[in-house]
Each structure stands twice: as C-alpha cells, then as structure tokens.
Amino acid sequence: MNAIDPPQRVTVIGLGPMGRAMSAALLRAGHPLTVWNRTRGRADQLAAAGATVATTPADAVAASPVTVVSLTDYPAMYAILDGAAREGALAGRTVVNLSSDTPTASREAADWASRYGADFVTGGVMVPAPVVGTPDAYVYYSGPRDAYDRHEPALRVIGTPKYLGEDSGLAQLFYQAHLDVFLTCLSSLLHATALVASAGVDPAEFLPDALRTLTDIPAMVGDGATLAGELTAGEHPGDLSTALMMGATAEHILRTSEAAGVDPELPKAVKSHYDRAIAAGLGTRNWTALYEVLRPQH
C-alpha cells in the first residue's frame, strides 16, 4: 500500500484468538474493518476500537471486497457462508480462508467459491495469535495470483506473506507439514518427560536440557537447503550415523517405554520407520534414508 492508496476495507469472520489478533492488527494499520462472530460479545473490544459489527454473515461479506475467514475448519465456513453465497453476497468478492483443513478441502472450497462468483485464496498462519501483526509473523498463501495481488497490502498487515502458487491446496499443504513437525515435537517432549518422571524424576530436572536438544537439531541436520538437496538427490552417505545405529536406539527407546509403563505408540511408530528402511537395504545409509520409505512410492 503506497502513500496515495486508501486502506482497503476488510471483513473478518471468526473471532477466536487468531481472528481477534488479525482484526486488531488491521485496525492498527488503519483498515476499515467489519467483523462477524456467532458469539457477538467477542466483537465488543474490536467495536470499541472502531470495527463495525455486522448483523449477519451476508452483511459482513457485503461490507468489503475481501473477507478473511478464521474458523476451526472448512465445514464451519460452509455453515456460516453457504447461505450468504446462495443469496449472491460472495459474487465479485474474494474469500481468504485462514482456517485449518486439508489441501483437498481447500481445492474443493475454491470450486465452491467459484460457483458463486468469488475468488478463493487459501492461507496458513504460521505463528500463534500473540505474534500476529509483528515482524516475526508470516503466512503462506495460494490461489489465484490476481486475487492475491489485489489484497496483498491488507494481508501483509497480518504477517509477511509467502505466496506459493495458483494451486489452492499448496498453502494448506505447507501449513499441515509445518504442524506435522510441531505436533510431533510436542508429543515427543511430553513422552520423554513421562519417561523420566516414571523413575520419580522431577520434570524440572529434565526439561531444560530436553529443550536444548530440540534447538540443537538444526546444527545436526545442517541448513535446510543442504538437507533438501541431499533428500532430492537421494544422497544418504552414512558417514556419521546409519539407519542401523539409529534404529537400534529407536528399539531401546521402545523397550524403555514399555518397561516404564509409558504409552509406547510414538516410539513404535518411529521404530517402524527404521525397520522399513533397514528391510529395504538402507541400513548402512544415513538416517535420512528413512525419507526413501516415507515418501510416496510410485
């Protein structure tokens, strides 16, 4: 947005923590804002800050050229917007859905929006609500380039936008892949804490160094570009570690968990990756050889 452009009108539907954070950031940036939420009380602070509270979803969509949706999932979007769409409220407008769902759901939603004359942009906010609107925030987007470009100045207020391409499913694919890393790490952290706690150890004695282990992972795997190049080329030299060695450790973790009475499902899953890599003849290759059994087999 340059100095001569007026701030774009924006509608936000869904005022959970993320929706409220995005709305507040848009208001701070001077964007005329309309909001709607099933529970109207969640809009009170935003209204006091200058937002207009729409009476119906159709009124909310009609108020702005772009509607940002922040809900639990895509079915929640249909439940709220399908009636407005049938009334023609979406025609000529852009829906930017920042809710979580699957890439397939995103592509189906793009088709749904198109049937009602709307552009559909998918997004994935990659930071928690308190970080929205700060320099550390970033958001993946995909969908029609022209629709994205029209609204990029307003979207930039939420976080640094990273446009991935025309495929409406790409932003959700990246979002879910990031959360794959995130959720697995969180589960492993709690599983490991339960493991040491089974011996009567205070978690406070364990967690500081466990968190250091997480932050040391980048030093072990190298920068993302190098790792990506090795995976793409299928290079798994095994000069520092092997699938056999790491697989033995995975077995030890599983046996320790079972003996301690700690839920074994996570270490079982990890061990199965090494078992399959070894069965595929990759035991003497680097642990990254697991990629060969995890990726789609064509």
Beta strands, then each sheet from edge to edge (+ up, - down):
strand 1: 10-13
strand 2: 33-36
strand 3: 52-53
strand 4: 66-69
strand 5: 94-97
strand 6: 119-125
strand 7: 138-142
strand 8: 160-163
sheet 1: 3+ 2+ 1+ 4+ 5+ 6+ 7- 8-
end
